[in-house]
Amino acid sequence: MPRPKRAVLEYRNYELPAGFPLIVLTGSEWIISATPSSRLHFHNCLEIGICHSGSGTMLFNHLPVEFGPGSITCVGRNTPHTTWSKPDDPSLWSYLFLDPELLLGQSVFQQLALPSQGQSFLNNCHIVLSPKQAPWGESLVQAVIDEHTRQEAGYQFSMRGYCMALLIHLLRAYYSGQRREASPSGFAENSQQENAHVISPALDYIRRQYNQSFDQKHLADLCHLSVSHFRRLFKEQVGASPLAFLHQTRILNSCTLLRSSERLISEVSSAVGYESLSSFNRHFHRIMGLTPSEWRRSSGRTGRPSLLEFSGWTRAEIPGEKGGGEKASEQSSK
């Protein structure tokens, strides 16, 4: 019997601003395509979404969950998923991408008396809540969006407050939902064993220790795999080798330092883990298409987030096409 094909996954790495690690995506262009993507994706931060209008389906691994107007969604950073609209009812969304531990403090889950549970939530949650289940949802998410849009005095403090309240409500929903069956209008069942793909420990380790030296055997050991099996699974799930992913993680973090500080390029190179400036320059140019100094000048240090793409981002797929890498002008594939 032939071996069943593995689902193709796509990794999306969002560059969260160094000083305020939250991205807000909102506006009339965030209409989700009615064409289901051929690839599930996962990303490096927590995703919180609000469906302003329309309806459709979110797919978590093999579990479909329906959504409608006013639905609030929360997806952990290691949870493969995708979203599509009903053909006759296109859905309009806004999204928050954030790192709660950096935005609210490294001890946020300890302060909530949920250190281990908090990490499970951050990595593996997948929640879809109707307006009835989350009467607090729309007002809190919209408050974050409004503060970000207006940017009046003290807006970042205000956004942190709303995000803390939102996080508390979502944590409550997550642990309540773990004990419920999946339903079209309810919670997605959340078994950590089912939802966390096998290379999650390696991904988390690279995110935390990207500026250190370590070998692939150590990563494979974290996943309880042989080195050869680990390499194969990593390439299948991420679309890049472990070494390539490490370099992309380092370069992404160097972009944040180049934009947000006055540090010398040699200092940035060392800070993200490169022993030589020439190696840093070579990998930076290969990934970003510019030298570090050219990129720093062109970025203007505007704080505008960027995204390193492995095989696409938000463009609705065209049948027969392998996937694009540019923002949608009309419809997005999430």
C-alpha positions in Angstrom: 0.0 0.0 0.0 1.5 3.4 -1.0 2.4 5.7 1.9 -0.2 8.5 2.2 1.0 12.0 1.2 1.9 14.3 4.0 0.1 17.6 4.2 2.2 20.5 2.8 2.8 23.1 5.5 4.0 26.7 5.1 5.9 28.6 7.8 5.2 32.3 8.1 7.6 34.4 10.1 6.3 37.8 11.2 8.8 40.4 12.3 7.2 41.9 15.4 8.5 45.4 16.2 11.2 45.2 18.9 9.7 47.9 21.1 6.1 46.8 20.8 5.7 43.2 19.5 2.3 43.4 18.0 1.1 43.8 14.4 -2.4 44.9 13.5 -3.8 43.9 10.1 -7.1 45.6 9.3 -8.9 47.2 6.4 -11.1 46.5 3.5 -8.5 44.4 1.7 -8.6 41.6 4.3 -11.4 39.7 2.5 -10.6 35.9 2.8 -10.7 33.9 -0.4 -13.4 31.3 -1.0 -10.7 29.0 -2.5 -9.2 26.7 0.1 -5.5 26.8 0.2 -3.6 23.7 -0.7 -1.3 24.3 2.2 -1.9 24.7 5.9 0.4 27.2 7.6 1.7 28.1 11.0 3.7 31.0 12.3 6.0 32.4 15.0 3.5 34.3 17.1 0.0 34.1 18.5 -2.8 35.0 16.0 -6.1 36.6 17.2 -8.7 37.3 14.5 -12.2 38.9 14.3 -14.6 38.2 11.5 -16.4 41.4 10.8 -18.8 40.0 8.2 -19.3 36.9 6.1 -18.8 33.2 7.0 -16.7 30.2 6.2 -14.4 27.6 7.6 -11.2 27.4 9.6 -9.3 24.1 9.2 -7.0 23.0 12.1 -4.9 20.0 11.0 -7.9 17.8 9.9 -10.6 19.5 12.0 -12.9 22.0 10.2 -14.7 24.6 12.4 -17.3 27.0 11.0 -17.3 30.8 11.7 -19.6 33.7 11.1 -20.0 37.4 11.7 -18.5 38.4 15.1 -16.5 35.2 15.5 -13.3 35.5 17.5 -10.4 33.2 16.7 -7.2 32.4 18.5 -4.4 30.3 16.9 -1.2 29.2 18.7 2.1 29.6 16.9 2.7 25.9 16.3 -0.8 25.0 15.1 -1.2 24.3 11.3 -4.4 25.9 10.0 -6.0 27.8 7.1 -9.2 29.7 6.5 -11.6 30.1 3.6 -14.9 31.9 3.0 -18.2 30.5 1.8 -18.4 31.2 -2.0 -21.6 33.3 -1.6 -20.6 35.0 1.7 -17.1 36.5 1.6 -15.6 37.2 5.0 -13.9 40.4 6.1 -11.3 40.1 8.9 -8.9 42.0 11.1 -5.9 40.3 12.8 -3.6 40.8 15.7 -0.2 39.0 15.6 1.6 39.3 18.9 4.0 37.7 21.4 2.2 37.9 24.8 5.4 37.3 26.8 7.3 40.1 25.1 4.3 42.5 25.0 3.0 41.9 28.5 6.2 40.7 30.3 8.1 37.4 30.4 6.3 36.5 33.7 2.8 37.2 32.4 1.7 33.5 32.7 3.3 33.2 36.1 1.4 36.2 37.3 -1.8 34.5 36.0 -0.7 31.3 37.9 -0.6 29.5 34.6 3.1 29.0 33.7 2.9 25.6 32.0 -0.6 26.0 30.8 0.3 29.4 29.3 2.9 27.8 27.2 0.5 25.2 26.0 -1.9 27.9 25.1 0.7 30.0 23.3 2.0 27.1 21.2 -1.1 24.9 20.6 -4.4 26.6 21.0 -7.0 26.8 18.3 -10.2 28.5 19.3 -13.3 29.7 17.4 -15.8 31.5 19.5 -19.2 32.8 18.4 -20.4 36.2 19.6 -22.7 34.4 22.1 -19.7 32.5 23.5 -17.5 35.6 23.6 -19.6 38.7 24.3 -16.4 40.4 25.3 -14.5 39.5 22.1 -15.5 42.1 19.5 -15.3 45.1 21.9 -11.8 44.1 23.1 -10.3 43.4 19.7 -11.8 46.5 18.2 -10.5 48.6 21.1 -6.9 47.4 20.3 -7.5 48.2 16.6 -8.9 51.6 17.4 -6.0 52.5 19.7 -3.5 51.4 17.0 -5.3 53.4 14.3 -5.6 56.7 16.3 -2.3 56.5 18.1 -3.3 59.1 20.7 -1.2 59.9 23.8 -0.6 56.7 25.8 -2.0 54.4 23.1 0.5 51.6 23.7 -0.3 51.4 27.4 -3.9 51.3 26.5 -3.3 48.6 23.9 -1.4 46.5 26.5 -4.3 46.8 28.9 -6.8 45.6 26.3 -4.5 42.8 25.2 -4.1 41.6 28.8 -7.9 41.5 29.2 -8.2 39.7 25.9 -5.6 37.2 26.9 -7.3 36.3 30.2 -10.6 35.7 28.4 -9.0 33.6 25.7 -7.1 31.5 28.3 -10.4 30.8 30.1 -12.0 29.8 26.9 -9.1 27.6 25.9 -9.2 25.5 29.1 -13.0 25.4 29.1 -13.0 24.4 25.5 -10.5 21.5 26.1 -13.3 19.6 27.8 -15.8 20.1 25.0 -16.4 18.4 21.8 -15.8 20.3 18.5 -19.0 21.8 17.0 -19.7 24.1 14.1 -20.3 27.0 16.4 -18.2 26.0 19.4 -14.7 25.2 20.5 -12.3 23.1 18.6 -11.2 20.1 20.7 -7.7 20.9 21.8 -5.5 17.9 22.5 -1.9 18.8 22.7 -0.8 15.5 21.3 -3.0 15.8 18.3 -2.3 19.5 17.5 1.4 20.1 18.2 3.4 18.8 15.2 6.5 16.8 16.0 9.1 19.4 15.3 7.6 22.0 17.6 10.4 21.6 20.3 13.0 22.3 17.6 11.2 25.4 16.3 10.8 26.8 19.8 14.4 26.1 20.7 15.6 27.9 17.5 13.4 30.9 18.3 14.8 31.2 21.8 18.5 30.3 21.1 19.0 31.4 17.5 22.1 33.4 18.5 23.8 30.4 20.1 25.8 27.6 18.5 24.1 24.1 18.5 24.0 21.1 16.2 21.2 19.4 14.4 21.6 16.3 16.7 20.6 18.4 19.6 17.4 19.6 17.8 16.7 16.0 16.7 17.0 14.8 20.3 14.6 17.5 21.5 12.0 15.9 19.1 13.0 12.3 20.0 14.0 11.6 16.4 17.0 10.4 14.6 19.0 13.1 12.8 18.0 11.9 9.3 14.3 11.5 10.2 14.4 15.0 11.9 15.9 16.6 8.8 13.4 15.0 6.5 10.4 16.0 8.6 11.7 19.5 9.2 12.1 20.1 5.5 8.7 18.7 4.7 6.9 20.8 7.3 8.8 24.1 7.2 9.9 24.1 3.6 13.5 24.7 4.5 16.3 22.8 6.1 17.0 23.3 9.9 20.1 25.3 9.0 18.3 27.5 6.4 15.6 28.1 9.0 18.2 29.1 11.6 19.7 31.6 9.2 16.3 33.1 8.3 15.5 33.4 12.0 18.8 35.2 12.6 18.4 37.5 9.7 14.8 38.4 10.7 16.0 39.3 14.1 18.9 41.3 12.7 16.3 43.4 10.7 14.6 44.3 13.9 17.9 45.4 15.5 19.0 47.4 12.3 15.7 49.2 12.3 15.2 49.9 16.0 18.8 50.7 17.1 21.9 52.6 16.2 24.1 49.6 16.8 27.0 49.0 14.3 26.4 46.3 11.7 29.2 44.3 13.2 27.5 44.5 16.6 24.2 43.4 15.1 26.0 40.5 13.3 27.5 39.3 16.6 24.2 39.8 18.5 22.3 37.4 16.2 24.9 34.7 16.3 27.4 35.2 13.5 31.1 34.8 14.2 32.2 36.7 11.2 30.8 39.9 9.6 31.4 38.4 6.1 29.1 35.4 6.9 26.4 37.7 8.2 26.6 40.0 5.1 26.4 37.0 2.8 23.4 35.4 4.4 21.7 38.8 4.8 22.0 39.6 1.1 20.9 36.1 0.0 17.7 36.3 2.1 16.8 40.0 1.9 18.3 40.9 -1.5 20.2 43.9 0.0 23.2 44.4 2.1 22.6 45.2 5.8 23.5 48.9 5.2 21.3 49.1 2.1 18.4 47.5 4.0 18.8 49.9 6.9 18.7 52.9 4.7 15.8 51.7 2.6 13.7 50.7 5.7 13.8 54.2 7.0 13.3 52.8 10.5 9.6 53.4 10.1 8.6 50.5 12.4 6.7 48.9 9.5 6.6 45.1 10.0 8.0 42.8 7.4 7.6 39.1 6.7 10.0 36.5 5.6 8.2 34.1 3.2 8.9 30.5 2.6 6.3 29.7 -0.1 3.7 32.4 0.0 1.7 34.7 2.2 -1.7 36.1 1.6 -2.5 35.9 -2.1 -5.4 33.7 -3.1 -4.1 30.7 -5.0 -4.5 30.2 -8.7 -5.2 26.6 -9.7 -1.9 25.1 -10.9 0.2 27.7 -9.4 2.7 26.8 -6.6 1.9 29.8 -4.5 2.8 33.5 -4.5 4.5 35.7 -2.1 2.8 39.0 -2.3 0.0 40.8 -0.5 -3.5 40.4 -2.0 -5.0 43.3 -3.8 -8.5 41.9 -3.5 -8.7 38.6 -1.7 -6.4 36.9 0.8 -5.7 33.3 1.6 -5.3 32.8 5.3 
